[in-house]
Amino acid sequence: MLTVPDRYLPRLSIRGRTPARRGAELRRWVNWAAMVLTPLAAVQLAMPLAAGVARAAPVDGALGVDVSHPQCGAPLPTGQAFALVGVNGGTATTTNPCLASQLAWGEGSTGATVHDDVQLYVNTGNPGGPDAASWPRSGSNRYGECDGSSSTPCAFQYGWDRAHDNAMDRGISRPEEYMWWLDVEITNTWDYTDGGPARNVAVLEGMTEYFTSIGVRGVGLYSTSYQWSQIVGDAVSSISSLNGLSNWRPAGSTLQDARANCRLAPLTPGGRVEITQFTTDHDYNHSCI
């Protein structure tokens, strides 16, 4: 009898979903079973998918594609196995103007991997204190009371508020039905002053814990090891909510690069590299699981 660890099973949750989303869930399980239980069926299933993807890039296998505001108005590839759609317009307080149309495009994913057909990612950052219009002036959380200063409680509150805005104020229906990735890059504003890494961690924890509080499918981290070390350093504690999160890791410009990055150490203890990205004419994503 074949026994598969739970972490390798595709997520299945059809309660409260639209018929299209329910169909996508069930299709993903059928595809997974075909690939795992009957190798011949997997080959037969992969052939048309690979052929569809090959029109866009020299790849093999079922790949995901990620898009966001830079792709507004541009032709998007077809035949992707799964889609990762950026919610923001480049910074944590903005909205991707093409979010609705890109989500609709993502719904056409084939579902040929264990990953959800559509996943979301958001910009992160830490403006560093009260000079920023979006900085919280009050709030109570597990770090204490936010008084509007450049403090850890206010940093956590800032992250919590940004996640709330992304889930509730950007036109996303049923935000709890998605996997949410935190895009952690040095191109956005971060606090590099004394104690800044700990406050940066608090921002990411606030975002993680808000998304978790509404029952999302999961939360993950997108970053390189270099950028992660520059932004958070060694400030992630042993009890941080960032520990154990899934990783989506950028690679180079080939599928070979992406496959190699599946072996990277996770950004936080207990995490796992689930997806790796490589860039040619589009951003493609390889499943590590």
N, C-alpha and C positions, 0 to 999 in steps of 0.2 A: 504493500500500500504506500502511495506517495504521500509524504508529509511535508508541507511547506510552512516555514516559520511565518507568523502573522505579519511581520514587517514587510514581507515580500508580496503580500496579497494586495490587489488593488482595492482602493476605498470604495465601498458601496453604501449609498444612503439615498433612498428614493422617496422618503417621506417628505411631503410638501413640495415636491418638485413639479415643474411643468412636464407635459408629455415628452417634449423634446429632450429635457434634461434627464428624465427617467430613461428614455431610450439610449441616451449617451452612456449612462451608468451601466445599463445592462449590456450594451455593446462592448464596453471596456472589459467586463468580466468574460464575455464570450471570446473576445480576442485573446485575453490573457490565458484562458483555459486552452485555447488552440495552440498557443505558442509554447506553453509549458508541458501540456499533456500529450500533444501529438506534433512532433517536430515536422512531419511532412505537411500538416495543415499550416503550421507556422510559415514554412517556406512559401506555400501557395498564397497565403495571406500577404506576406511581405512583398511579393513580386510586384503587384500593381501599385502598392504604396511607394516602393523604392522608385519605380518608374515615374510616378507622379512627382516625387521630390527631385528627381534627377534633372528635371527641366529647369530648376532654379540653381542647382549647385552640384558639383561632382561629389556626391555622397552615396553611402549605402546604408540601408536600414531605415527605421522609422524615426524621424527627427521632429523636434518641436521648433517653433519660431517665436521670438519675442519682438514686440513692436511697441511704440509709444509715440509721443508727440512729434519726434523727428520724421516719422513716416506719414504724417498727415498729408493726404492728397496723393501719395505715391502708390503705385500698384503693389499689392501685397501678394506673397507667394500663396500657392494653393497646395493641397495635399498634405499639409502639416499634420503630424500625429497629435500634437497638443500646442496650445498657444499660451504665452505669457504676455499680458497686456499691462502697460504702465498706466497707472491711475493719474499721476501728476504731470504737470507741464514743465518739469525740469527742476523744480524746488518743492519742498515739503508743503508749502501753503498754496500751491496752484493746482489747476485741473487740466488734464490732457484734453484739448478741444476736440479731439477725435475719439474720445473714450467710447461713446455709444457705438459708433460704426466699427471700431476695432473689436469691441466685445462681440458684435454681431458676426464679424469675420471669424473670430475665434470659435464661435459655436459650430462652425463648419469643420472643425478638426476631426480627423478620422478616429481618434480614440484607440490607436493601435499600440499603446503602452500602458503601464500601470498608472500613469499620471492622469490627473483630471484633465478633461478636454481644454478647459480654460482656467488659468491661474492669474493672479494679480500681483503686481509689484508696485511699491511706493518709494518715493524719495525720502531720505532721512537727513537729519542735520541737527545742529545745535547752534542757534544764533548767539548764545553765550550770555544773555542777560537782558535787563530791562530796557536797553536801547532799542530792542527789536519790538515792533508793534504787536507781533504775535506772542510775545512772551507772557506767561500767565502772571496775574497779580494776586491770585489766591488759589486755594485748593488744599485738600488734605489727602495724603496718601501714606503708604507704608514707610516713607522716609521722613514723614513729619508734616509740618505746616508750611505751605508756600506763602512767602510774604512779598513776592515780587522781586526778590534779589537773585543774584547769580548763585543759587544754592542747589544742592542735590534734590530737595523736595520739589523745587520749581522746575528743574530739568526733567524729572520724572513726569510732572504734570504737563509739561510742554509735549513730551512724547505721547502721553495719553490723549491730549487734546488733538494732536495731529492725526492720530489713528482714528479717533472719533469722527473727525471731519472727513477723512478718506472713506470711511465706511458709510456714513450717514448723509453727507452733504454733496456728494459728487455724482449723484444720479445712479448709483449701483443698487439694483434690486436684489434683495436677499444676500447681503454681504457675508452672512454666516456660511453660505454655501461654497465659499472659495478658499483656496490656499492662498495666503498672503505672504509675499516675500519682502523683506526690508533691504533696500538697495543702499549699501553703506560704502560711500566713495568720497575721496578727499576733494573732489570737485565741488561738493557742497560745503557750507559753512560749518565748522566745528570749533569747539573750545579747546585751545591748545595752551591755555594759561595754567598756572599752578592748580592742581586738582581737577583740571579739565577732563582728562580721560575718565575719571569716576563719574563726572556729570554727563559725559557722552554716553557712558554705559547706562546711566539712569534714563536718558532719553529713549534709548533702544528698549530698555525694560518696560518703560511706560507704554510704548507702542505695542510690544509683545503682549503685555498683560491686558491692555484694552481689547485687542483682537481675541485673545483667549477668553475674555469675559463674555463675549457675545457668541461664543461657541463656533468659531470658524473651523474650517477643515484642518488647518495647521498654520504654523508660522515658520518661516525660514529666513536664512541670511544669505545675501549676495554680496560678496566682496573678494578681494585678493588678500593673501596673508600679509602683504606689505601694507596695504591700505588699512586693514584691520588693526595691525600693530601700531600704526601711526595715530589712529583715532582713539582706540581704547587701551592700548598698551597692555599692561598686566592687571588692569583694574576690574576684570570680571571675577567676581568672588565665587567661592565654591557653592553658594546657595543662589546664585543669579538665575533668573528665569531665562537667560540666554543659553544656559547650558543645555545640551541635548537637542538643540534646534537643527533641523535639516539645513544642508548647504547647497547653494547654487553657485558654481565657481566659474569665472571666465577663464578661457584658455587662449589659444592663438588663433590661427587662420585655417586650421585643418581639423578634420574629424579625428585624425591621429592625436593631435594635441588634446582634444577634448577627452578622448578615451584615457590618455595618460593622466589627466587631471582628476579622474575618478579615484586615483590612488592617493590624493593629497590628504594630509592630516586635517581633520575638521577644525573650524575656527574656534569652537568651544568644546570642552570636554563632553563626551557622550553624544556629540553630533555625528552626522554622516553625510558624505557628499552624495547627493541624489541626482543632480543635474549638472552638466558642464556645458559651457557656451563656446562656440567658435564663430568667427565672423568672415564671411566672404562678401557676396552682394547683399546678404541679409544676415541677421544674427540667428544662427541655428543652435539648437540645444540637443545634446545627447543624453539619453537616460543611462544612469549608472546602475540601475536596479532592474 
